[in-house]
Amino acid sequence: MNILKKILIVLLVGFVTSCNKDGGSAGTGFLKLNISQDESLVVVGTKAEADPVYKVEVQNSEGVVVASYDNHNDLATSPLKLKAGKYTVIGTTGENGGHAAFGMPVYQGKDEVEVVVGQTTTAEVVCTLSQVKVTVKCDKSVTDAFKTVIVTVTNHTDFSDGSRNLIYSSDKGVADDGSIGGEGYFQCTGMLKYSIYLINQDDEISDGDVFGTIENVSPKEHYIFNLSLSENDEGGAIIPGIGVDTSTNDREYDVNVNLNKKAKPAFSTSGFNLDNTAYISIGSTLTWQVNVISKAGIEKLVVSHNSAELTNRGIPASFNLISMSETDKSAVNNAGLVWSGVVAGTKETMTLDFSTLLSALPLGDYEFIFTALDMQAQEVIKSFKFKVIPAVETSTISADPWGRHAFLYGMYNTVEQPSGVGFEYRKESDATWQKVTSGLTFDGANYSVKVTALEPRTKYIFRTVSDKEPSNEIEFTTLGADQIANMSFDAWYKSGKHWYPNASADNFLWDSGNEGANTLSEVNPTQPTTNVAVAGTDKQAAILKSATAAGQFAAGSLFLGDFVKATLSPLGANLHWGRPYDCKPLSLKGYYNYTPVTINKTKAPHTDKQGTMDICQIYVVLADWPAGYFEVSTGDSKFIDVENDPNIIGYGSLENNAATNGWLSFEIPIEYRNNRIPTTCVIVCSSSKYGDYFTGGVGSTLIVDEFEFTF
């Protein structure tokens, strides 16, 4: 049975006299704790606990925490002595799962009281579910009809922040009652968004077509997504409705999924890729066709552009091929764009032929945008970008420059590959070209080559060549090949009780968790050591040792960025990870020396790690976050989403749970996900991989030295 938890906190105040230099006295009292449960009331979405453990926090009138207990029982036998005044008493039970987590409900409540000298003051704290609960159920007809059902729910405005998303998947099994996934708990932001991914028995994919937003979401509400099959075979694919059970405040959110929902409209081509810009030599006689297929039947197929040249040739800025007038159709056909098979409701392939039009266009950049809408309200937008280039044997297309190398791209414009095809390049300041005709990679008429031994931050010129003639010239500038200051970890300074891995505060690049660990006493899990990998005068390394601080587990850590502040509610720290950096290294190499111990400190969601061997971690991230850094909040479990963050450009990681028995060299390859240029670099080292979750082995020790980027 769901239970309303009630905390009765009794403040017992008596007279305790103390002398001060004015000869006066001040009243003090004691805080004592009594906990009971009211079995008669129901809290929406919570589960009964036989013996719940409450975390209790007492704040004074200025919001300063004067006492904090992980277990309320600690107060039962040891009353807390307090001065008379106003206090806020906060009770919490359940692990903090951040923005979203499965199986981690948090019940919380607070009461404001005034302690009066000579009187007994009672604070009543009623703890209720502070989050929103979400579960997902599938009717058997849904799981019979679809191989895979995945529902993604977030409390954010979109799905870009992975820490706010929970994924309910039938791939992990379906319970007897149709439930998929677990019981999800979200911090309440006033809204929920959902998106549903389906694969039917014919392996047709419907990705994100079923989606929606629920507004006016409140704490302690339970939203149950019931997925069932619509009885409507041809109409709208989604029939949402909300039923409210006022007796429990549960919100049952029903989503009806149409069994006949087909795959979205799809585009295909022959000889080129719509995802890339096509290069077309002027007067080209090649065939340029775009094919469209709509398995649910086409309702609308719109072609748009914003080119003055195309408009002058009689092509409207936007036209629907299915419902356009005969006048517009004749004008577009006369301009050289023709099509076949485009009929309302067709499920057959439709072909748009641009060959005649493209052969007549002058030099320049062009783009057509296609919008396909099918009979089940599924819309797909696709772009066809192309560039008309001079009609020479080869054409220079683009360069992808790095620090000490570059990839050069070109194409040939003849039916057969011309003889002597290759590249020439030179520094802008040089007069002599260097020719490259070997090591080329071909993809149809397109080809590329990697040129090496280039100078960083230097302007080059390159062109494609054949035995007949060179082509157009294009400039590019190589990126930097910079190291980051103090990657050797030789320079350190101490301010107060905190060690910092920098030469001075004026050149502050690296930081650690020392400030948080040193809150009550000097611990410094991260500090310098003379145990170095490479001997030399004044050489030092960084030693990271997992420890306990103020009763909490503290991993030894080292990172590029800033330790901003420690937080008590939620318990953790705010950090800024990253420093300005615009290079693209190939790898991070260096030395490490690791001695792990068995994990003996755990907190959710990693309590299953108890008794296993600790793990060290070293990783590097290249990104282009708009703020220039990533804002970490360990108390809210807000960390870099390595798998899904769209701002990440490159990433590499090393993890090890075994003793190295001395120094080992390492090299971490950096895997790049796109060709953007980074603006921020993050390097993170930790003696306990799960230290941010207060999980690890006290005594695990990682020593790192002589880091260096390769280019």
VOGU-3710 file (C-alpha; in Angstrom, 3 decimals, decimal comma):
1> mnilkkiliv> 0,000/0,000/0,000  1,300/3,500/-0,810  2,090/5,407/2,347  2,390/9,058/3,370  5,548/9,379/5,390  5,532/11,777/8,307  8,593/12,901/10,237  7,995/14,330/13,683  11,019/16,319/14,714  11,058/17,500/18,276
11> llvgfvtscn> 13,221/20,418/19,290  13,740/20,195/23,034  15,042/23,480/24,342  16,397/24,069/27,827  18,496/26,703/29,494  22,226/26,370/29,113  24,141/29,372/30,405  27,501/30,394/29,074  29,547/33,446/29,930  30,869/35,892/27,416
21> kdggsagtgf> 33,066/38,978/27,630  29,930/41,150/28,241  28,820/39,036/31,163  25,499/38,071/29,439  24,036/34,685/28,564  22,629/32,964/25,452  19,957/30,240/25,342  20,630/26,948/23,669  18,615/23,804/23,203  18,710/20,342/21,709
31> lklnisqdes> 17,365/18,864/18,514  15,916/15,386/18,867  14,224/13,239/16,252  11,101/11,099/16,417  9,813/9,398/13,252  6,407/7,854/12,684  4,305/6,834/9,700  0,655/7,642/9,037  -0,759/4,464/7,480  -4,133/6,020/6,658
41> lvvvgtkaea> -3,051/8,367/3,879  -2,005/7,594/0,307  0,724/9,335/-1,668  0,485/9,024/-5,450  3,176/6,927/-7,088  5,118/5,993/-3,957  5,913/2,601/-2,556  5,716/1,532/1,057  8,978/1,068/2,915  9,056/-1,063/6,026
51> dpvykvevqn> 11,882/0,844/7,671  12,719/3,947/5,637  15,959/5,746/6,414  15,729/9,524/6,340  18,456/12,025/5,683  17,867/15,026/7,945  19,244/18,494/7,365  18,795/21,470/9,689  19,334/24,989/8,309  19,430/28,245/10,220
61> segvvvasyd> 17,537/31,382/9,190  20,295/32,329/6,727  20,083/28,977/4,941  23,338/27,678/6,383  23,308/23,969/7,186  24,073/23,610/10,873  23,625/19,841/10,976  23,278/17,011/8,486  22,684/13,302/9,102  22,616/10,512/6,525
71> nhndlatspl> 20,622/8,363/8,958  17,904/9,831/11,156  18,664/7,220/13,819  21,896/9,063/14,606  19,804/11,836/16,145  17,736/9,492/18,283  20,575/8,762/20,688  22,638/11,957/20,302  20,467/15,123/20,524  21,778/18,148/18,687
81> klkagkytvi> 22,532/21,264/20,726  21,122/24,429/19,087  20,879/28,123/19,828  17,408/29,619/20,050  16,185/30,929/16,687  14,403/30,020/13,462  15,292/26,823/11,624  14,214/24,843/8,573  14,164/21,084/9,024  14,353/19,026/5,816
91> gttgenggha> 13,723/15,309/5,616  14,638/13,191/2,588  14,627/9,477/1,861  15,691/7,768/-1,352  18,788/8,177/-3,517  19,085/11,205/-5,780  18,920/9,965/-9,363  19,535/13,364/-10,953  17,126/14,617/-13,599  15,893/11,110/-14,438
101> afgmpvyqgk> 16,513/7,580/-13,190  14,852/4,197/-12,983  13,864/2,863/-9,576  15,144/5,838/-7,582  12,169/7,638/-5,996  12,941/10,533/-3,659  10,523/11,573/-0,913  11,084/14,983/0,579  9,445/17,505/2,868  10,346/20,400/5,139
111> devevvvgqt> 8,993/22,481/7,997  10,002/25,863/9,385  10,128/26,152/13,164  11,234/28,616/15,816  13,191/27,361/18,795  12,198/29,348/21,878  14,307/29,300/25,018  12,732/27,247/27,734  10,106/25,642/25,506  9,749/22,475/23,470
121> ttaevvctls> 9,221/23,071/19,736  7,957/20,361/17,392  8,586/20,352/13,632  6,359/18,170/11,447  7,913/17,243/8,132  5,614/15,409/5,707  7,649/13,633/3,047  5,938/12,991/-0,280  7,257/12,003/-3,685  9,169/15,011/-4,998
131> qvkvtvkcdk> 9,328/13,679/-8,563  7,077/12,560/-11,417  6,699/8,821/-11,931  6,364/7,348/-15,451  5,668/3,760/-16,498  4,974/2,318/-19,960  2,665/-0,595/-20,802  2,019/-2,279/-24,158  -1,127/-4,109/-25,136  -0,325/-7,641/-26,349
141> svtdafktvi> -1,479/-6,686/-29,836  1,294/-4,063/-29,924  4,080/-6,473/-28,933  2,687/-9,019/-31,408  2,677/-6,461/-34,224  6,065/-4,872/-33,556  9,443/-6,516/-33,064  10,724/-3,495/-31,176  8,957/-0,797/-29,187  11,109/1,936/-27,639
151> vtvtnhtdfs> 9,624/4,887/-25,764  11,920/7,776/-24,847  10,636/10,189/-22,196  12,290/13,437/-21,074  11,496/16,333/-18,768  13,354/18,705/-21,115  12,170/20,749/-24,097  13,893/18,250/-26,413  15,884/15,009/-26,252  19,368/16,549/-26,604
161> dgsrnliyss> 20,350/16,122/-22,933  20,784/12,409/-22,300  20,853/12,887/-18,512  17,191/13,955/-18,672  15,999/11,018/-20,812  14,772/7,560/-19,846  14,406/4,826/-22,471  11,736/2,150/-22,055  12,477/-0,741/-24,440  10,713/-4,001/-25,279
171> dkgvaddgsi> 14,150/-5,374/-26,248  14,794/-5,772/-22,516  11,676/-7,886/-22,090  7,949/-7,415/-21,543  6,417/-8,081/-18,100  3,253/-10,122/-17,641  1,215/-6,927/-17,312  2,729/-5,530/-20,543  5,194/-3,195/-18,824  8,421/-2,389/-20,629
181> ggegyfqctg> 11,354/-0,785/-18,868  11,102/0,013/-15,190  9,559/2,631/-12,955  11,043/5,938/-14,040  11,329/9,014/-11,845  11,860/12,525/-13,222  12,569/15,829/-11,550  9,439/17,895/-12,112  9,879/20,630/-14,729  6,173/21,043/-15,454
191> mlkysiylin> 6,263/19,007/-18,672  7,073/15,631/-20,212  7,882/14,871/-23,837  7,814/11,436/-25,410  8,911/9,869/-28,679  8,154/6,302/-29,827  10,373/4,190/-32,104  8,802/1,137/-33,764  10,005/-1,742/-35,944  7,210/-3,913/-37,334
201> qddeisdgdv> 7,383/-7,559/-38,383  8,408/-6,528/-41,923  11,414/-4,651/-40,481  9,875/-1,333/-41,479  11,019/1,418/-39,131  8,916/4,250/-37,788  11,428/6,427/-35,955  10,049/9,238/-33,829  6,784/9,658/-35,761  4,701/9,031/-32,644
211> fgtienvspk> 5,539/11,854/-30,265  3,905/14,373/-27,999  4,099/16,724/-25,042  2,261/16,588/-21,707  1,883/19,976/-20,014  1,073/20,989/-16,424  2,920/18,068/-14,889  3,193/18,185/-11,072  5,239/16,291/-8,461  3,859/13,006/-7,073
221> ehyifnlsls> 1,878/12,321/-10,259  2,133/8,956/-11,969  1,820/8,951/-15,773  1,055/5,559/-17,286  1,637/5,339/-21,042  -0,709/2,653/-22,370  0,246/1,677/-25,928  -2,523/-0,039/-27,859  -3,546/-0,567/-31,477  -5,894/1,891/-33,125
231> endeggaiip> -9,076/0,498/-34,678  -8,713/3,103/-37,415  -6,885/1,458/-40,315  -6,559/4,465/-42,604  -6,930/7,588/-40,488  -4,520/9,435/-38,240  -1,779/7,321/-36,773  -2,008/8,813/-33,285  -5,151/9,123/-31,156  -4,046/10,528/-27,768
241> gigvdtstnd> -6,250/10,966/-24,740  -5,804/11,633/-21,024  -7,936/9,982/-18,353  -7,687/11,272/-14,777  -8,332/9,042/-11,783  -8,943/11,681/-9,110  -8,944/9,149/-6,300  -5,232/8,526/-6,717  -4,083/11,497/-8,811  -2,619/8,988/-11,296
251> reydvnvnln> -2,500/10,336/-14,835  -3,108/7,580/-17,369  -1,845/8,780/-20,724  -3,105/6,601/-23,586  -1,279/6,474/-26,920  -2,983/4,475/-29,687  -0,592/3,183/-32,351  -1,998/2,341/-35,808  -1,201/-1,254/-36,811  -1,031/-0,224/-40,484
261> kkakpafsts> 1,531/2,514/-39,922  4,121/2,179/-42,703  7,674/3,369/-43,130  8,191/7,068/-43,760  8,771/8,357/-47,316  12,307/7,595/-48,487  14,627/9,183/-51,058  17,258/7,469/-53,170  19,571/8,336/-56,067  21,980/6,660/-58,438
271> gfnldntayi> 25,571/7,833/-58,721  25,478/10,534/-56,038  24,508/11,086/-52,405  21,860/13,554/-51,256  23,679/13,927/-47,955  26,649/15,554/-49,703  26,967/18,440/-52,140  27,065/17,160/-55,733  29,634/18,683/-58,108  28,416/18,900/-61,692
281> sigstltwqv> 30,612/20,077/-64,537  28,985/22,712/-66,731  27,161/21,106/-69,653  27,272/17,686/-67,959  25,666/14,846/-69,928  25,432/12,562/-66,889  22,083/11,386/-65,494  20,874/13,092/-62,292  17,726/11,475/-60,880  16,055/11,477/-57,455
291> nviskagiek> 13,663/8,642/-56,558  10,905/8,849/-53,929  8,892/5,982/-52,482  6,032/6,277/-49,995  4,736/2,919/-48,715  1,773/4,588/-47,019  0,787/6,404/-50,224  1,933/9,898/-51,197  -0,279/12,868/-50,352  2,032/15,772/-51,129
301> lvvshnsael> 5,410/16,115/-52,888  6,689/19,689/-52,837  9,843/21,007/-54,520  11,277/24,355/-53,329  14,286/26,562/-54,068  15,493/30,129/-53,514  17,577/30,617/-56,688  17,010/33,657/-58,890  18,520/31,737/-61,817  15,944/28,939/-61,480
311> tnrgipasfn> 13,111/31,441/-61,100  14,216/33,201/-64,297  14,002/29,858/-66,064  10,315/29,579/-65,111  10,580/27,315/-62,081  8,351/28,563/-59,198  9,997/28,983/-55,769  7,705/26,230/-54,437  5,363/23,793/-56,199  3,463/20,613/-55,344
321> lismsetdks> 4,003/18,032/-58,081  0,654/16,403/-57,271  -1,588/19,459/-57,442  0,297/22,014/-59,555  -1,442/23,847/-62,417  -0,885/22,841/-66,034  0,755/26,226/-66,673  3,339/25,727/-63,920  3,880/22,117/-64,954  4,581/23,135/-68,539
331> avnnaglvws> 7,028/25,863/-67,412  8,963/23,498/-65,152  9,101/20,783/-67,850  10,328/23,311/-70,416  13,108/24,333/-67,999  14,345/20,729/-68,053  12,884/19,191/-64,884  10,615/16,220/-65,631  9,087/13,475/-63,490  7,184/10,224/-63,725
341> gvvagtketm> 4,930/8,139/-61,479  3,864/11,096/-59,321  0,186/10,410/-58,591  -1,752/11,093/-55,401  -1,867/7,987/-53,197  0,722/6,018/-55,159  2,907/3,550/-53,299  5,166/3,009/-56,295  8,509/4,678/-56,991  8,342/8,276/-58,230
351> tldfstllsa> 11,269/9,623/-60,267  12,402/13,237/-60,659  14,874/13,718/-63,524  17,098/16,829/-63,301  19,549/15,836/-66,069  18,394/18,284/-68,782  17,989/21,165/-66,326  21,409/20,694/-64,731  23,208/20,484/-68,084  21,929/23,985/-68,938
361> lplgdyefif> 22,727/25,811/-65,684  25,610/28,311/-65,404  28,367/28,107/-62,801  27,117/28,517/-59,240  25,651/26,959/-56,100  22,094/25,591/-56,097  19,716/23,734/-53,803  16,366/21,986/-54,181  14,369/21,059/-51,067  11,905/18,168/-51,245
371> taldmqaqev> 8,997/17,770/-48,804  7,182/14,427/-48,945  3,979/13,898/-46,912  2,265/10,510/-46,888  -1,317/9,417/-46,148  -0,452/8,710/-42,515  0,724/12,270/-41,825  4,415/11,333/-41,939  6,567/14,094/-43,388  10,173/13,864/-44,593
381> iksfkfkvip> 12,253/16,819/-45,808  15,346/16,235/-47,929  17,798/18,612/-49,591  19,616/18,299/-52,946  22,618/20,650/-52,949  24,820/20,893/-56,012  27,525/23,097/-57,472  28,026/23,649/-61,197  31,791/23,775/-61,859  34,008/24,394/-64,920
391> avetstisad> 34,163/21,612/-67,541  37,792/20,562/-67,131  39,113/17,005/-66,791  39,383/17,342/-63,016  37,977/19,694/-60,393  39,324/20,732/-57,019  36,605/20,337/-54,383  37,758/20,860/-50,793  40,349/20,199/-48,098  40,089/18,874/-44,560
401> pwgrhaflyg> 43,140/20,327/-42,783  44,549/19,040/-39,474  47,682/20,075/-37,575  50,399/18,329/-39,590  48,381/16,702/-42,378  45,376/17,328/-44,587  42,920/15,368/-46,688  42,511/16,767/-50,217  39,387/16,084/-52,281  38,788/16,281/-56,008
411> myntveqpsg> 36,833/14,697/-58,847  37,203/13,963/-62,519  34,555/15,135/-64,981  35,141/12,663/-67,796  33,402/9,344/-68,428  36,645/7,441/-67,864  39,324/8,260/-65,318  41,854/10,541/-67,035  45,539/9,606/-67,032  47,858/11,269/-64,556
421> vgfeyrkesd> 45,047/12,107/-62,108  46,282/13,419/-58,761  46,971/16,574/-56,753  49,530/19,347/-56,487  50,034/21,439/-53,349  52,416/24,060/-51,993  52,787/26,535/-49,170  51,384/29,910/-50,134  54,881/31,384/-49,764  56,489/28,770/-52,059
431> atwqkvtsgl> 56,647/28,794/-55,838  57,229/25,073/-56,352  54,337/22,589/-56,426  54,599/19,131/-54,861  52,785/16,502/-56,918  50,925/13,469/-55,487  49,613/10,744/-57,806  49,925/7,669/-55,540  47,966/6,677/-52,451  44,712/8,063/-53,874
441> tfdganysvk> 41,352/6,712/-52,706  38,548/6,617/-55,301  34,779/6,689/-54,782  33,344/6,744/-58,278  34,553/9,962/-59,934  35,530/11,418/-56,556  38,969/10,846/-55,108  41,085/11,968/-52,172  44,546/11,720/-50,683  46,203/12,365/-47,327
451> vtaleprtky> 49,268/14,637/-47,475  51,583/14,677/-44,460  54,566/16,565/-43,007  52,710/19,882/-43,201  53,492/22,822/-40,938  50,878/23,825/-38,325  48,917/27,070/-38,730  50,245/27,548/-42,266  48,374/28,508/-45,428  48,594/26,086/-48,371
461> ifrtvsdkep> 47,237/26,026/-51,933  46,247/22,856/-53,775  44,650/21,753/-57,054  43,759/18,600/-58,914  45,774/17,654/-61,984  45,810/15,238/-64,900  48,238/14,748/-67,795  46,166/17,275/-69,722  45,821/20,259/-67,385  45,616/21,480/-63,761
471> sneiefttlg> 42,283/22,635/-62,367  41,091/25,422/-60,106  43,117/26,267/-56,996  41,791/26,241/-53,405  43,441/27,553/-50,251  43,434/25,932/-46,823  45,167/26,644/-43,523  46,384/23,857/-41,274  45,237/23,770/-37,671  47,565/24,141/-34,730
481> adqianmsfd> 49,558/21,313/-33,152  49,633/22,787/-29,662  50,304/21,144/-26,329  48,568/22,355/-23,164  50,620/23,971/-20,418  51,849/21,677/-17,626  50,901/18,410/-19,308  54,111/17,137/-17,695  52,637/17,914/-14,234  55,978/19,351/-13,111
491> awyksgkhwy> 54,514/22,667/-11,911  52,437/22,941/-8,694  51,540/25,599/-6,163  49,734/25,548/-2,839  47,207/28,137/-1,678  46,037/27,715/1,894  45,470/24,004/2,317  44,782/23,280/-1,383  47,287/21,896/-3,919  46,823/23,052/-7,558
501> pnasadnflw> 48,539/21,485/-10,623  49,600/24,812/-12,171  52,685/27,007/-12,072  50,668/29,807/-10,444  47,166/31,229/-10,094  47,939/33,515/-13,042  48,148/30,546/-15,402  45,332/28,393/-14,045  44,388/25,564/-16,427  44,207/22,373/-14,357
511> dsgnegantl> 42,143/21,697/-11,251  41,023/18,827/-9,025  38,453/17,993/-6,365  40,793/19,101/-3,574  38,709/22,142/-2,613  35,678/19,941/-1,989  37,634/17,267/-0,126  39,376/19,883/2,028  36,139/21,487/3,290  36,590/20,368/6,900
521> sevnptqptt> 40,240/19,355/7,006  43,240/19,110/4,698  42,943/15,900/2,675  44,185/16,765/-0,864  43,424/13,513/-2,720  45,419/15,034/-5,625  48,929/16,402/-5,050  52,468/16,395/-6,464  54,896/13,500/-6,092  58,541/12,922/-6,979
531> nvavagtdkq> 57,715/9,369/-8,092  58,049/10,228/-11,793  58,036/8,262/-15,026  60,855/10,263/-16,631  63,709/11,347/-14,403  65,108/14,852/-14,521  65,773/18,017/-12,572  62,684/19,389/-10,775  60,494/16,684/-12,299  57,180/15,891/-10,600
541> aailksataa> 54,054/13,887/-11,341  50,446/13,963/-10,114  49,352/11,390/-7,538  45,595/10,811/-7,227  44,527/8,793/-4,187  40,934/7,907/-3,313  40,103/8,829/0,278  37,280/9,811/2,607  36,533/13,424/3,419  33,870/14,599/5,870
551> gqfaagslfl> 32,570/11,040/5,929  32,122/10,882/2,150  34,119/9,034/-0,493  36,416/11,326/-2,508  38,263/10,042/-5,557  41,582/11,543/-6,561  40,850/13,618/-9,663  42,592/15,870/-12,136  40,955/17,794/-14,963  41,242/20,721/-17,323
561> gdfvkatlsp> 38,842/23,304/-15,934  37,659/24,768/-12,637  36,289/23,438/-9,378  33,475/25,968/-8,883  31,970/25,056/-5,522  30,927/22,215/-3,246  27,200/21,665/-2,678  25,454/20,147/0,329  21,931/19,872/-1,093  22,306/17,915/-3,241
571> lganlhwgrp> 25,603/16,612/-1,928  28,303/17,034/-4,558  30,118/19,749/-6,476  29,736/22,092/-9,430  32,619/21,996/-11,925  33,454/23,606/-15,239  35,229/21,083/-17,471  37,266/22,319/-20,410  39,737/24,944/-21,629  39,906/26,803/-24,974
581> ydckplslkg> 41,574/24,637/-27,625  41,253/24,619/-31,432  43,514/21,725/-32,474  42,682/18,159/-33,523  45,302/15,807/-32,036  45,408/12,182/-33,130  45,983/10,777/-29,662  46,885/11,504/-26,045  49,900/9,651/-24,748  51,772/9,568/-21,462
591> yynytpvtin> 52,516/7,361/-18,459  50,404/6,012/-15,621  50,973/3,923/-12,507  47,877/2,380/-10,900  47,303/0,437/-7,707  43,600/-0,328/-7,226  41,859/-1,698/-4,141  38,499/-3,380/-3,773  35,535/-0,990/-3,847  34,319/-0,518/-0,269
601> ktkaphtdkq> 32,277/2,700/-0,593  29,154/2,772/-2,779  26,054/4,830/-3,463  23,234/4,379/-5,933  23,152/3,772/-8,803  26,407/1,828/-8,321  25,765/-0,173/-5,170  26,294/-3,328/-7,268  30,005/-2,424/-7,485  30,568/-3,278/-3,790
611> gtmdicqiyv> 33,370/-5,833/-3,497  34,565/-5,475/-7,100  37,952/-4,076/-8,090  38,223/-0,318/-8,502  38,849/1,177/-11,963  40,991/4,140/-12,982  40,049/6,317/-15,929  41,815/8,779/-18,222  39,859/10,355/-21,045  39,943/13,259/-23,462
621> vladwpagyf> 37,054/15,125/-25,097  37,237/17,667/-27,942  34,008/19,662/-28,278  32,416/22,950/-29,305  30,107/23,723/-26,380  28,726/27,276/-26,755  29,782/28,232/-23,214  33,367/27,104/-23,815  33,101/24,452/-21,091  30,750/21,750/-19,820
631> evstgdskfi> 28,973/22,506/-16,551  29,142/19,424/-14,324  26,915/19,004/-11,280  27,844/15,809/-9,465  24,990/16,158/-6,984  22,459/16,205/-9,824  24,345/13,464/-11,744  24,898/15,896/-14,609  27,937/14,717/-16,546  29,068/14,724/-20,156
641> dvendpniig> 26,903/12,353/-22,193  29,765/10,880/-24,191  27,526/8,759/-26,410  24,896/11,342/-27,369  26,197/14,890/-26,837  25,977/16,545/-30,296  28,722/19,038/-29,376  31,356/16,322/-28,958  33,758/16,227/-31,905  36,364/13,729/-30,679
651> ygslennaat> 36,734/11,316/-27,745  39,147/8,730/-26,385  39,383/6,830/-23,102  41,569/4,481/-21,073  40,213/2,364/-18,201  41,995/-0,261/-16,114  41,053/-2,291/-13,017  44,400/-4,067/-12,613  47,609/-3,001/-10,910  50,291/-1,836/-13,337
661> ngwlsfeipi> 53,089/-2,767/-10,884  54,967/0,368/-11,827  54,885/2,822/-14,689  53,246/1,950/-18,017  53,192/4,077/-21,150  49,837/4,599/-22,834  48,446/6,111/-26,012  44,724/6,872/-26,287  43,555/7,233/-29,926  41,020/10,035/-30,346
671> eyrnnriptt> 38,026/9,026/-32,443  36,512/11,942/-34,358  32,805/11,958/-35,153  32,730/14,859/-37,623  35,076/17,344/-39,291  34,180/20,370/-37,153  36,983/22,281/-35,457  36,863/22,054/-31,649  36,828/25,069/-29,364  37,247/23,214/-26,056
681> cvivcsssky> 39,429/20,422/-24,714  38,693/18,324/-21,620  41,159/15,883/-20,055  39,966/14,011/-16,965  41,881/11,575/-14,746  40,405/9,706/-11,789  41,715/7,095/-9,389  38,127/5,743/-9,111  35,958/5,817/-12,242  32,717/6,063/-10,254
691> gdyftggvgs> 34,053/8,582/-7,774  31,577/11,226/-8,933  28,893/8,873/-7,583  30,749/8,498/-4,235  31,691/4,959/-5,225  35,183/3,472/-5,139  37,922/1,919/-3,067  39,550/3,974/-0,345  43,265/3,843/-1,130  43,109/3,295/-4,906
701> tlivdefeft> 46,068/5,263/-6,248  46,709/6,592/-9,758  49,899/8,451/-10,672  50,059/10,222/-14,055  52,990/11,902/-15,780  54,275/13,386/-19,037  51,054/13,764/-21,046  51,435/14,783/-24,693  49,236/15,138/-27,753  50,341/13,553/-31,039
711> f> 49,575/15,087/-34,439
//
